[in-house]
Amino acid sequence: MTAEEAWETWIASPNLQAGSAVVGGLVGALLLLLFMRRVVGRITRSTETELDDLVAETVRLPLAMSLVAAGFWYASRTLTMPDMVSFVLGGTILTLTALYWARALSRGAGRMLTWLSDRQDQWDVVTPRTLPIFDIGAKSLIFVGTAYFVLLAWHVDVTGWLASAGIVGVAFGFASQDTLSNLIAGVFILADAPYKLGDYLVLDNGDRGEVVEIGIRTTRLMTRDDVEIIVPNKVMANARIVNQSGGPVEAFRVRVAVGVAYGSDIDQVHAELQRIAETTEGVRPAPPPRVRFRKFGDSSLDHEVMVWVDTPRERGVVTHRLLTTIYKRFAEIGVEIPYPKRDVYVHRADDT
């Protein structure tokens, strides 16, 4: 064998080709990382927006990983080994690559969506309240795409699966109507934002609590007794809900009913109630507290003290302070707070 033939034989050696592919993939990955850092990084840093920086950072490592995986995959196809070993090795390499891409894209999508939601003056579609919808949609697409490429990596024919997807979808829809209704209602709740985390809601059945979680299927309320109420989103979407934290400000009005006996000095009562409302801890100075004479009751002159507190959470404690102070003060100045009284008359019947 001549030197030229020996050289050609050595060049055509599968071991050499496999090693060259692995080394080429590693070298290509290093060069790519260097290019992304020195050239692409300099370009993205010179721009005003940070979106290109996020994109470059998201794809930098997956691209390098893909070059390394390509070298190992080519080596697995070149080396002489049993078909089953070559098939398993190649499928494993492609699967790991797809999973790595999915992980990187999922994180990158979340960071980019958060960046977009923080700039509502430029992007009015992606906002903090619609962010969960876009996040779930992006991750769902990434999951479906990853599953598709993994199936292709293992030579699984997905044509039959796609053909039967319609039938399976119809059957699944009938079997999970309530779940799908809750999911759709959750999407509309997140998009329409009738309430948000931290709001105090009163449901149509009288339950009241703070919104602690808005999920895609349920909404969770925490009552003042530390009891968690889990309400399906379908119910929340169709129920009449009072949002006590809604409106332009979060301040909440507290109303306290007070009755005094007939014959009381009405001017003194009004002045005392006004002073108590203005000096009670937790009452906002603006809007100012008000005292109103509401009606002539059966046994009392009915008044109402109206004050504002910072949040609905403070309703209970401020009501307690007002009632306690009113009762003590009225007892000091001799203003009677009437209560129901019953007179019982006993008649003795004549013997006849």
VOBA-1610 file (N, C-alpha, C; in pm, whole numbers, padded with zeros to 5 digits, always signed):
BEGIN
Met+00086-00119+00000Met+00000+00000+00000Met+00090+00124+00000Thr+00060+00208-00094Thr+00140+00331-00104Thr+00103+00429+00004Ala+00185+00532+00017Ala+00159+00634+00118Ala+00030+00710+00090Glu+00004+00730-00041Glu-00119+00802-00078Glu-00242+00719-00043Glu-00238+00590-00068Glu-00351+00502-00036Glu-00369+00492+00116Ala-00256+00486+00189Ala-00266+00482+00335Ala-00329+00611+00390Trp-00290+00722+00329Trp-00348+00851+00373Trp-00499+00856+00348Glu-00539+00810+00229Glu-00681+00810+00196Glu-00758+00714+00288Thr-00695+00601+00320Thr-00762+00507+00411Thr-00777+00566+00550Trp-00674+00635+00595Trp-00679+00697+00728Trp-00782+00809+00734Ile-00790+00886+00623Ile-00888+00995+00617Ile-01030+00940+00620Ala-01050+00828+00550Ala-01185+00769+00543Ala-01219+00685+00665Ser-01129+00679+00762Ser-01155+00598+00881Ser-01274+00653+00958Pro-01371+00570+00994Pro-01487+00618+01072Pro-01447+00678+01206Asn-01344+00620+01268Asn-01301+00674+01397Asn-01251+00817+01383Leu-01175+00842+01276Leu-01123+00976+01253Leu-01236+01074+01223Gln-01331+01032+01142Gln-01444+01119+01110Gln-01527+01148+01235Ala-01547+01046+01319Ala-01624+01068+01441Ala-01551+01164+01534Gly-01421+01141+01552Gly-01344+01231+01638Gly-01340+01372+01583Ser-01326+01384+01450Ser-01325+01517+01390Ser-01459+01589+01411Ala-01569+01513+01403Ala-01701+01574+01424Ala-01715+01624+01566Val-01669+01544+01663Val-01679+01587+01803Val-01593+01709+01828Val-01469+01704+01782Val-01379+01819+01801Val-01432+01942+01729Gly-01482+01920+01605Gly-01539+02033+01531Gly-01657+02096+01603Gly-01742+02011+01662Gly-01856+02065+01737Gly-01811+02145+01857Leu-01712+02096+01931Leu-01662+02168+02048Leu-01597+02300+02008Val-01512+02295+01904Val-01446+02417+01859Val-01548+02517+01806Gly-01646+02467+01728Gly-01749+02556+01677Gly-01830+02621+01788Ala-01857+02544+01895Ala-01931+02600+02008Ala-01851+02710+02077Leu-01721+02687+02096Leu-01637+02789+02160Leu-01629+02915+02075Leu-01613+02897+01942Leu-01607+03013+01853Leu-01740+03089+01852Leu-01848+03013+01857Leu-01979+03078+01858Leu-01998+03160+01986Leu-01960+03103+02100Leu-01971+03177+02226Leu-01885+03303+02222Leu-01766+03291+02167Leu-01678+03407+02157Leu-01738+03513+02064Phe-01795+03468+01953Phe-01858+03562+01859Phe-01979+03630+01923Met-02060+03554+01994Met-02179+03611+02056Met-02141+03713+02163Arg-02033+03687+02234Arg-01994+03779+02341Arg-01925+03903+02286Arg-01832+03884+02193Arg-01751+03998+02145Arg-01824+04082+02042Val-01892+04017+01948Val-01953+04091+01837Val-02101+04121+01864Val-02178+04015+01881Val-02321+04035+01902Val-02347+04112+02033Gly-02271+04079+02139Gly-02289+04150+02265Gly-02260+04298+02252Arg-02159+04333+02175Arg-02126+04475+02156Arg-02237+04546+02079Ile-02295+04477+01981Ile-02403+04539+01903Ile-02528+04559+01989Thr-02564+04456+02067Thr-02686+04468+02148Thr-02670+04571+02259Arg-02550+04584+02314Arg-02530+04684+02419Arg-02537+04826+02367Ser-02512+04844+02239Ser-02516+04979+02181Ser-02657+05026+02148Thr-02755+04937+02151Thr-02893+04974+02122Thr-02962+05024+02248Glu-03072+05096+02229Glu-03145+05152+02342Glu-03231+05048+02412Thr-03286+04955+02338Thr-03375+04857+02397Thr-03296+04740+02457Glu-03354+04675+02555Glu-03294+04558+02618Glu-03347+04427+02562Leu-03444+04437+02470Leu-03506+04316+02418Leu-03406+04233+02338Asp-03322+04298+02257Asp-03223+04222+02180Asp-03119+04157+02272Asp-03088+04221+02384Asp-02996+04159+02479Asp-03057+04031+02537Leu-03187+04033+02568Leu-03253+03915+02620Leu-03257+03802+02518Val-03283+03839+02391Val-03287+03737+02286Val-03150+03674+02267Ala-03046+03757+02261Ala-02911+03704+02243Ala-02869+03616+02361Glu-02903+03658+02481Glu-02868+03578+02599Glu-02946+03446+02602Thr-03068+03447+02551Thr-03150+03326+02552Thr-03098+03220+02457Val-03055+03262+02337Val-03016+03163+02235Val-02867+03133+02236Arg-02788+03205+02313Arg-02642+03187+02306Arg-02601+03046+02347Leu-02636+03004+02464Leu-02597+02871+02511Leu-02667+02758+02434Pro-02797+02768+02403Pro-02859+02661+02324Pro-02795+02641+02187Leu-02754+02752+02122Leu-02687+02737+01993Leu-02553+02664+02008Ala-02477+02700+02110Ala-02351+02630+02133Ala-02375+02484+02167Met-02475+02458+02248Met-02510+02321+02282Met-02551+02243+02158Ser-02619+02307+02065Ser-02662+02240+01943Ser-02543+02199+01857Leu-02440+02285+01851Leu-02320+02249+01774Leu-02250+02128+01835Val-02239+02126+01968Val-02178+02011+02034Val-02261+01885+02010Ala-02392+01898+02022Ala-02480+01783+02001Ala-02473+01735+01857Ala-02461+01828+01762Ala-02449+01788+01621Ala-02322+01707+01598Gly-02212+01747+01663Gly-02088+01670+01649Gly-02101+01530+01705Phe-02160+01517+01821Phe-02178+01384+01880Phe-02278+01300+01800Trp-02384+01365+01748Trp-02482+01290+01670Trp-02419+01236+01541Tyr-02339+01321+01474Tyr-02272+01274+01353Tyr-02174+01161+01384Ala-02107+01173+01499Ala-02015+01067+01539Ala-02090+00937+01565Ser-02208+00945+01626Ser-02285+00823+01652Ser-02332+00757+01523Arg-02353+00836+01417Arg-02394+00778+01289Arg-02277+00727+01208Thr-02157+00773+01240Thr-02039+00735+01162Thr-01973+00610+01217Leu-01965+00600+01349Leu-01897+00486+01409Leu-01970+00356+01377Thr-01893+00252+01367Thr-01951+00119+01342Thr-01999+00060+01474Met-02129+00049+01488Met-02191-00005+01609Met-02326-00065+01571Pro-02381-00148+01656Pro-02511-00207+01626Pro-02617-00099+01599Asp-02711-00132+01514Asp-02814-00035+01476Asp-02893+00013+01597Met-02924-00077+01689Met-03002-00039+01806Met-02926+00060+01893Val-02796+00037+01910Val-02715+00129+01991Val-02706+00265+01923Ser-02685+00263+01792Ser-02679+00390+01719Ser-02811+00465+01726Phe-02922+00391+01717Phe-03055+00454+01723Phe-03080+00516+01860Val-03049+00441+01966Val-03072+00492+02102Val-02981+00611+02131Leu-02856+00600+02090Leu-02761+00709+02116Leu-02803+00836+02042Gly-02840+00823+01915Gly-02882+00940+01839Gly-03010+01001+01894Gly-03108+00916+01928Gly-03232+00969+01985Gly-03211+01038+02118Thr-03120+00984+02200Thr-03092+01047+02329Thr-03029+01184+02311Ile-02935+01194+02217Ile-02869+01324+02192Ile-02970+01427+02145Leu-03056+01391+02051Leu-03156+01486+02001Leu-03258+01522+02109Thr-03295+01426+02191Thr-03391+01454+02297Thr-03334+01551+02400Leu-03210+01527+02441Leu-03148+01618+02537Leu-03133+01758+02480Thr-03101+01766+02351Thr-03089+01897+02287Thr-03223+01969+02284Ala-03329+01896+02251Ala-03463+01957+02248Ala-03506+02003+02386Leu-03479+01923+02488Leu-03516+01962+02624Leu-03437+02084+02671Tyr-03309+02090+02631Tyr-03229+02206+02669Tyr-03282+02333+02603Trp-03321+02322+02474Trp-03380+02435+02405Trp-03512+02476+02472Ala-03593+02378+02510Ala-03722+02409+02573Ala-03701+02483+02705Arg-03605+02437+02782Arg-03578+02504+02911Arg-03531+02647+02890Ala-03441+02666+02794Ala-03389+02801+02769Ala-03497+02893+02712Leu-03576+02842+02618Leu-03681+02924+02559Leu-03790+02958+02660Ser-03820+02864+02750Ser-03922+02891+02851Ser-03878+03003+02943Arg-03753+02997+02988Arg-03702+03105+03074Arg-03692+03237+02997Gly-03643+03230+02876Gly-03629+03352+02796Gly-03763+03416+02765Ala-03864+03334+02735Ala-03997+03389+02707Ala-04054+03458+02830Gly-04035+03397+02947Gly-04084+03460+03069Gly-04017+03594+03096Arg-03886+03601+03075Arg-03814+03726+03098Arg-03854+03833+02997Met-03871+03792+02870Met-03910+03890+02768Met-04052+03941+02790Leu-04143+03852+02830Leu-04279+03897+02857Leu-04284+03990+02977Thr-04204+03961+03078Thr-04198+04051+03194Thr-04143+04187+03154Trp-04042+04186+03067Trp-03985+04312+03018Trp-04090+04391+02941Leu-04169+04323+02860Leu-04272+04392+02782Leu-04382+04446+02873Ser-04420+04369+02976Ser-04528+04415+03063Ser-04487+04535+03147Asp-04359+04551+03172Asp-04312+04666+03250Asp-04310+04795+03169Arg-04336+04785+03040Arg-04335+04903+02953Arg-04471+04917+02885Gln-04571+04950+02969Gln-04707+04960+02918Gln-04725+05079+02826Asp-04637+05179+02836Asp-04648+05293+02747Asp-04611+05258+02603Gln-04534+05149+02585Gln-04493+05108+02451Gln-04569+04983+02403Trp-04604+04896+02496Trp-04670+04770+02461Trp-04798+04761+02543Asp-04911+04800+02479Asp-05037+04799+02553Asp-05107+04665+02549Val-05048+04565+02483Val-05109+04432+02477Val-05063+04347+02594Val-04931+04343+02613Val-04874+04266+02725Val-04866+04358+02846Thr-04956+04336+02941Thr-04962+04415+03063Thr-04950+04319+03182Pro-04927+04372+03303Pro-04918+04282+03419Pro-05040+04193+03438Arg-05160+04239+03400Arg-05278+04156+03420Arg-05294+04051+03311Thr-05242+04079+03187Thr-05248+03978+03080Thr-05121+03895+03071Leu-05022+03926+03155Leu-04896+03852+03150Leu-04914+03703+03173Pro-04996+03656+03270Pro-05011+03511+03287Pro-05066+03441+03163Ile-05154+03508+03088Ile-05211+03446+02968Ile-05101+03422+02865Phe-05021+03525+02836Phe-04915+03510+02738Phe-04809+03412+02787Asp-04783+03412+02917Asp-04683+03319+02970Asp-04729+03174+02954Ile-04855+03148+02987Ile-04907+03012+02971Ile-04910+02972+02824Gly-04952+03065+02736Gly-04956+03035+02593Gly-04818+03005+02536Ala-04718+03087+02574Ala-04583+03065+02523Ala-04527+02932+02571Lys-04545+02901+02698Lys-04494+02775+02751Lys-04567+02655+02691Ser-04695+02672+02661Ser-04769+02563+02597Ser-04717+02535+02457Leu-04691+02641+02381Leu-04635+02623+02247Leu-04498+02559+02253Ile-04416+02602+02348Ile-04283+02543+02362Ile-04293+02395+02398Phe-04386+02362+02487Phe-04404+02222+02527Phe-04450+02137+02409Val-04546+02186+02332Val-04596+02109+02218Val-04486+02092+02114Gly-04413+02199+02084Gly-04305+02188+01987Gly-04195+02094+02032Thr-04161+02099+02159Thr-04059+02007+02211Thr-04104+01862+02202Ala-04230+01837+02239Ala-04282+01701+02229Ala-04281+01651+02085Tyr-04312+01738+01990Tyr-04312+01700+01849Tyr-04171+01661+01802Phe-04070+01742+01837Phe-03933+01712+01795Phe-03879+01588+01865Val-03918+01566+01990Val-03874+01444+02059Val-03931+01320+01991Leu-04057+01326+01952Leu-04117+01213+01880Leu-04048+01189+01747Leu-04015+01296+01677Leu-03942+01279+01551Leu-03803+01221+01575Ala-03739+01259+01686Ala-03606+01208+01715Ala-03607+01057+01734Trp-03716+01003+01782Trp-03727+00858+01802Trp-03804+00789+01690His-03817+00859+01577His-03879+00804+01456His-04022+00757+01481Val-04093+00837+01562Val-04234+00806+01588Val-04318+00881+01487Asp-04403+00809+01415Asp-04487+00869+01313Asp-04604+00939+01382Val-04608+01072+01373Val-04712+01149+01439Val-04831+01176+01348Thr-04826+01126+01224Thr-04936+01152+01132Thr-05066+01090+01183Gly-05057+00966+01227Gly-05177+00901+01281Gly-05228+00969+01407Trp-05134+01019+01488Trp-05176+01089+01609Trp-05250+01218+01575Leu-05200+01290+01475Leu-05265+01414+01436Leu-05403+01387+01376Ala-05414+01275+01302Ala-05543+01242+01240Ala-05648+01210+01346Ser-05604+01146+01452Ser-05700+01108+01556Ser-05712+01215+01664Ala-05640+01323+01650Ala-05646+01427+01753Ala-05784+01490+01760Gly-05850+01503+01644Gly-05984+01561+01644Gly-06083+01477+01723Ile-06081+01347+01701Ile-06173+01259+01773Ile-06141+01260+01922Val-06012+01253+01954Val-05973+01255+02094Val-06011+01389+02158Gly-05997+01498+02083Gly-06032+01628+02137Gly-06180+01640+02167Val-06265+01588+02077Val-06409+01592+02102Val-06445+01511+02226Ala-06389+01389+02235Ala-06416+01305+02352Ala-06365+01370+02479Phe-06248+01428+02472Phe-06191+01494+02590Phe-06275+01615+02630Gly-06328+01688+02531Gly-06410+01804+02561Gly-06537+01768+02634Phe-06603+01660+02589Phe-06725+01617+02658Phe-06694+01566+02799Ala-06579+01501+02815Ala-06546+01443+02945Ala-06501+01547+03046Ser-06455+01661+03000Ser-06401+01762+03093Ser-06463+01898+03066Gln-06595+01902+03056Gln-06663+02029+03029Gln-06640+02129+03142Asp-06653+02084+03266Asp-06635+02175+03379Asp-06493+02229+03385Thr-06395+02141+03363Thr-06256+02185+03367Thr-06227+02287+03258Leu-06275+02258+03136Leu-06253+02353+03027Leu-06326+02484+03052Ser-06445+02477+03111Ser-06517+02600+03143Ser-06439+02684+03243Asn-06382+02618+03342Asn-06301+02691+03440Asn-06176+02750+03377Leu-06114+02676+03286Leu-05994+02727+03220Leu-06026+02849+03135Ile-06135+02841+03058Ile-06172+02954+02973Ile-06211+03074+03058Ala-06288+03048+03165Ala-06325+03157+03255Ala-06202+03219+03320Gly-06102+03135+03355Gly-05979+03188+03413Gly-05904+03279+03318Val-05903+03243+03189Val-05838+03328+03089Val-05907+03464+03081Phe-06041+03463+03078Phe-06114+03589+03069Phe-06099+03672+03197Ile-06092+03606+03313Ile-06072+03680+03437Ile-05935+03748+03436Leu-05832+03676+03391Leu-05699+03735+03386Leu-05693+03849+03285Ala-05768+03836+03174Ala-05765+03940+03071Ala-05849+04061+03111Asp-05968+04035+03165Asp-06059+04145+03199Asp-06025+04210+03333Ala-05965+04133+03423Ala-05921+04182+03554Ala-06033+04249+03632Pro-06144+04178+03662Pro-06245+04237+03750Pro-06195+04251+03894Tyr-06093+04176+03928Tyr-06029+04188+04059Tyr-05884+04147+04045Lys-05805+04178+04145Lys-05662+04149+04142Lys-05619+04097+04277Leu-05494+04054+04287Leu-05442+04005+04413Leu-05447+04115+04519Gly-05495+04080+04637Gly-05504+04175+04746Gly-05639+04242+04759Asp-05729+04226+04659Asp-05861+04286+04668Asp-05948+04208+04766Tyr-06042+04280+04828Tyr-06139+04217+04916Tyr-06270+04203+04840Leu-06315+04077+04829Leu-06436+04047+04753Leu-06545+03997+04847Val-06669+04031+04811Val-06787+03977+04879Val-06866+03902+04773Leu-06880+03771+04789Leu-06951+03690+04692Leu-07101+03701+04715Asp-07177+03649+04619Asp-07322+03661+04629Asp-07380+03576+04740Asn-07304+03480+04793Asn-07352+03400+04906Asn-07310+03457+05041Gly-07245+03575+05040Gly-07205+03640+05164Gly-07061+03616+05204Asp-06992+03524+05141Asp-06851+03500+05176Asp-06768+03623+05142Arg-06676+03657+05232Arg-06589+03773+05212Arg-06446+03734+05243Gly-06353+03775+05156Gly-06214+03743+05179Gly-06123+03819+05085Glu-05994+03806+05113Glu-05890+03870+05032Glu-05844+03774+04924Val-05828+03824+04802Val-05781+03742+04692Val-05632+03716+04712Val-05597+03589+04730Val-05457+03552+04752Val-05398+03480+04631Glu-05481+03431+04541Glu-05428+03363+04422Glu-05536+03360+04314Ile-05495+03395+04193Ile-05583+03385+04076Ile-05519+03284+03982Gly-05570+03163+03984Gly-05517+03058+03900Gly-05592+03048+03769Ile-05546+02959+03685Ile-05611+02939+03556Ile-05739+02859+03572Arg-05757+02792+03688Arg-05877+02711+03710Arg-05960+02759+03828Thr-05897+02809+03933Thr-05969+02852+04052Thr-05916+02986+04101Thr-05997+03050+04186Thr-05957+03171+04257Thr-05964+03141+04406Arg-05862+03180+04480Arg-05854+03151+04623Arg-05871+03279+04704Leu-05962+03273+04801Leu-05987+03383+04892Leu-05949+03342+05033Met-05891+03435+05108Met-05856+03411+05247Met-05942+03501+05335Thr-06024+03439+05421Thr-06112+03516+05508Thr-06035+03569+05628Arg-06103+03652+05709Arg-06040+03707+05828Arg-06018+03601+05934Asp-06083+03486+05919Asp-06063+03375+06012Asp-05953+03280+05964Asp-05874+03323+05865Asp-05768+03240+05806Asp-05824+03110+05749Val-05941+03121+05690Val-06004+03009+05621Val-05996+03037+05471Glu-05939+02944+05398Glu-05923+02962+05254Glu-06047+02912+05180Ile-06101+02996+05094Ile-06216+02961+05012Ile-06168+02945+04869Ile-06189+02828+04812Ile-06147+02798+04675Ile-06272+02797+04588Val-06279+02891+04495Val-06397+02908+04411Val-06358+02880+04266Pro-06428+02791+04196Pro-06399+02770+04053Pro-06418+02899+03974Asn-06335+02918+03874Asn-06343+03040+03796Asn-06475+03052+03720Lys-06536+02938+03686Lys-06666+02944+03619Lys-06769+03009+03710Val-06763+02978+03839Val-06854+03039+03935Val-06823+03189+03951Met-06694+03222+03958Met-06655+03362+03973Met-06698+03445+03852Ala-06693+03384+03734Ala-06729+03458+03613Ala-06878+03484+03603Asn-06960+03398+03663Asn-07105+03412+03652Asn-07171+03468+03776Ala-07095+03488+03884Ala-07153+03534+04009Ala-07151+03686+04017Arg-07236+03738+04104Arg-07234+03882+04134Arg-07134+03904+04246Ile-07029+03979+04217Ile-06919+03999+04310Ile-06908+04146+04344Val-06895+04174+04472Val-06870+04311+04518Val-06722+04323+04550Asn-06652+04407+04475Asn-06510+04429+04497Asn-06494+04551+04587Gln-06469+04528+04714Gln-06457+04638+04809Gln-06328+04718+04791Ser-06234+04664+04715Ser-06108+04734+04689Ser-06109+04801+04553Gly-06221+04794+04481Gly-06227+04855+04349Gly-06238+05006+04357Gly-06246+05069+04242Gly-06255+05213+04236Gly-06120+05278+04216Pro-06119+05411+04206Pro-05992+05480+04179Pro-05892+05471+04292Val-05939+05454+04418Val-05849+05440+04533Val-05891+05316+04611Glu-05801+05267+04694Glu-05828+05146+04771Glu-05901+05177+04901Ala-05917+05305+04937Ala-05982+05341+05062Ala-06123+05285+05068Phe-06166+05253+05189Phe-06295+05186+05209Phe-06375+05261+05314Arg-06506+05280+05287Arg-06592+05352+05382Arg-06653+05255+05483Val-06648+05295+05609Val-06705+05218+05719Val-06825+05294+05773Arg-06936+05225+05788Arg-07058+05286+05841Arg-07092+05220+05975Val-07118+05303+06076Val-07151+05256+06210Val-07285+05319+06251Ala-07383+05232+06278Ala-07515+05281+06321Ala-07516+05304+06471Val-07571+05420+06513Val-07578+05457+06654Val-07718+05510+06683Gly-07782+05457+06785Gly-07913+05506+06826Gly-07907+05568+06965Val-07974+05683+06982Val-07982+05748+07112Val-08129+05762+07149Ala-08152+05776+07278Ala-08289+05780+07327Ala-08356+05911+07289Tyr-08489+05906+07275Tyr-08567+06028+07254Tyr-08549+06120+07375Gly-08535+06248+07346Gly-08513+06346+07451Gly-08367+06383+07469Ser-08275+06315+07398Ser-08133+06347+07409Ser-08105+06481+07342Asp-07998+06547+07387Asp-07954+06673+07324Asp-07892+06638+07189Ile-07966+06661+07084Ile-07925+06615+06953Ile-07798+06686+06905Asp-07781+06812+06938Asp-07660+06885+06897Asp-07537+06830+06968Gln-07554+06798+07097Gln-07442+06740+07171Gln-07405+06603+07115Val-07505+06525+07080Val-07479+06392+07022Val-07402+06406+06892His-07444+06499+06805His-07375+06517+06677His-07230+06561+06699Ala-07210+06653+06791Ala-07074+06703+06816Ala-06984+06593+06872Glu-07036+06513+06963Glu-06954+06406+07021Glu-06921+06299+06916Leu-07020+06262+06837Leu-06994+06161+06734Leu-06892+06212+06631Gln-06901+06340+06595Gln-06806+06396+06499Gln-06664+06397+06557Arg-06653+06436+06684Arg-06520+06440+06747Arg-06461+06300+06758Ile-06544+06203+06798Ile-06495+06066+06810Ile-06450+06013+06675Ala-06526+06040+06570Ala-06490+05992+06437Ala-06359+06052+06389Glu-06335+06178+06420Glu-06214+06245+06372Glu-06090+06205+06449Thr-06105+06158+06574Thr-05989+06128+06658Thr-05962+05979+06674Thr-06045+05895+06617Thr-06025+05750+06630Thr-05907+05706+06544Glu-05824+05621+06600Glu-05706+05571+06528Glu-05750+05486+06408Gly-05686+05510+06295Gly-05716+05433+06174Gly-05811+05502+06079Val-05875+05612+06122Val-05968+05685+06036Val-05891+05785+05951Arg-05918+05784+05822Arg-05850+05878+05731Arg-05906+06019+05750Pro-05820+06120+05748Pro-05870+06258+05758Pro-05942+06305+05633Ala-05909+06244+05522Ala-05973+06282+05396Ala-06010+06155+05318Pro-06133+06145+05272Pro-06245+06236+05293Pro-06282+06246+05442Pro-06331+06362+05485Pro-06356+06381+05629Pro-06471+06294+05680Pro-06466+06254+05806Pro-06577+06176+05863Pro-06707+06257+05864Arg-06818+06183+05858Arg-06949+06248+05858Arg-07041+06181+05958Val-07134+06261+06013Val-07238+06210+06103Val-07372+06250+06043Arg-07463+06154+06029Arg-07592+06180+05968Arg-07705+06127+06057Phe-07808+06210+06072Phe-07929+06171+06142Phe-08018+06103+06039Arg-08040+05973+06056Arg-08107+05898+05951Arg-08259+05894+05965Lys-08310+05860+06083Lys-08456+05847+06094Lys-08497+05842+06241Phe-08628+05856+06259Phe-08688+05838+06390Phe-08725+05691+06403Gly-08652+05620+06487Gly-08679+05478+06504Gly-08792+05452+06601Asp-08822+05326+06623Asp-08930+05289+06714Asp-08901+05334+06857Ser-08776+05322+06897Ser-08741+05359+07034Ser-08612+05439+07041Ser-08562+05489+06928Ser-08435+05562+06929Ser-08430+05659+06812Leu-08341+05755+06826Leu-08308+05845+06715Leu-08186+05785+06646Asp-08207+05737+06525Asp-08104+05659+06456Asp-08008+05749+06381His-07879+05734+06412His-07771+05809+06347His-07676+05711+06277Glu-07592+05768+06193Glu-07492+05687+06124Glu-07362+05766+06117Val-07255+05701+06160Val-07121+05760+06153Val-07050+05698+06034Met-07001+05780+05943Met-06936+05734+05821Met-06792+05784+05818Val-06698+05691+05814Val-06556+05724+05809Val-06490+05643+05698Trp-06370+05685+05663Trp-06292+05615+05560Trp-06167+05555+05624Val-06133+05434+05581Val-06010+05367+05625Val-05925+05339+05502Asp-05797+05308+05525Asp-05704+05292+05414Asp-05737+05170+05327Thr-05771+05059+05389Thr-05799+04936+05315Thr-05919+04866+05378Pro-05989+04783+05302Pro-06100+04706+05361Pro-06056+04616+05476Arg-05928+04583+05482Arg-05878+04498+05589Arg-05898+04561+05726Glu-05902+04696+05732Glu-05911+04767+05859Glu-06055+04793+05903Arg-06152+04741+05829Arg-06291+04770+05862Arg-06327+04721+06002Gly-06290+04598+06035Gly-06329+04540+06163Gly-06269+04612+06282Val-06139+04640+06278Val-06074+04701+06394Val-06119+04845+06414Val-06143+04919+06305Val-06188+05057+06319Val-06332+05060+06371Thr-06416+04968+06325Thr-06553+04960+06378Thr-06550+04931+06528His-06463+04842+06570His-06448+04810+06712His-06409+04934+06792Arg-06314+05011+06744Arg-06268+05130+06815Arg-06378+05235+06825Leu-06452+05253+06716Leu-06560+05353+06717Leu-06669+05315+06817Leu-06714+05192+06811Leu-06822+05149+06901Leu-06778+05157+07048Thr-06655+05115+07075Thr-06606+05119+07213Thr-06599+05262+07264Thr-06545+05352+07183Thr-06531+05491+07227Thr-06668+05557+07242Ile-06760+05530+07152Ile-06894+05590+07159Ile-06966+05546+07286Tyr-06958+05417+07313Tyr-07027+05365+07433Tyr-06971+05428+07561Lys-06839+05435+07574Lys-06779+05493+07694Lys-06811+05641+07706Arg-06804+05713+07595Arg-06828+05858+07601Arg-06973+05889+07633Phe-07066+05816+07574Phe-07207+05841+07602Phe-07240+05807+07747Ala-07173+05705+07802Ala-07195+05673+07943Ala-07143+05786+08033Glu-07037+05855+07993Glu-06981+05965+08072Glu-07072+06087+08071Ile-07127+06120+07958Ile-07207+06243+07946Ile-07356+06218+07968Gly-07394+06093+07993Gly-07532+06063+08027Gly-07626+06052+07910Val-07576+06022+07792Val-07661+06000+07676Val-07700+05852+07674Glu-07828+05826+07673Glu-07877+05689+07680Glu-07879+05625+07542Ile-07828+05504+07536Ile-07840+05422+07415Ile-07952+05322+07442Pro-08070+05341+07384Pro-08184+05256+07419Pro-08166+05114+07368Tyr-08236+05026+07433Tyr-08239+04886+07392Tyr-08383+04838+07407Pro-08420+04733+07339Pro-08559+04687+07344Pro-08602+04652+07487Lys-08721+04699+07525Lys-08776+04670+07656Lys-08916+04611+07639Arg-08952+04522+07729Arg-09083+04459+07723Arg-09150+04471+07860Asp-09270+04518+07859Asp-09351+04523+07981Asp-09451+04409+07977Val-09454+04330+08084Val-09542+04214+08091Val-09652+04243+08195Tyr-09774+04235+08152Tyr-09889+04258+08239Tyr-09958+04125+08265Val-09978+04092+08395Val-10042+03967+08434Val-10184+03996+08482His-10281+03943+08416His-10421+03964+08452His-10475+03838+08517Arg-10537+03854+08632Arg-10595+03741+08701Arg-10744+03735+08671Ala-10784+03622+08617Ala-10924+03611+08578Ala-11013+03589+08701Asp-11135+03642+08695Asp-11230+03623+08803Asp-11276+03477+08807Asp-11310+03430+08927Asp-11349+03290+08939Asp-11474+03258+08860Thr-11562+03354+08844Thr-11683+03329+08771Thr-11661+03328+08621
//
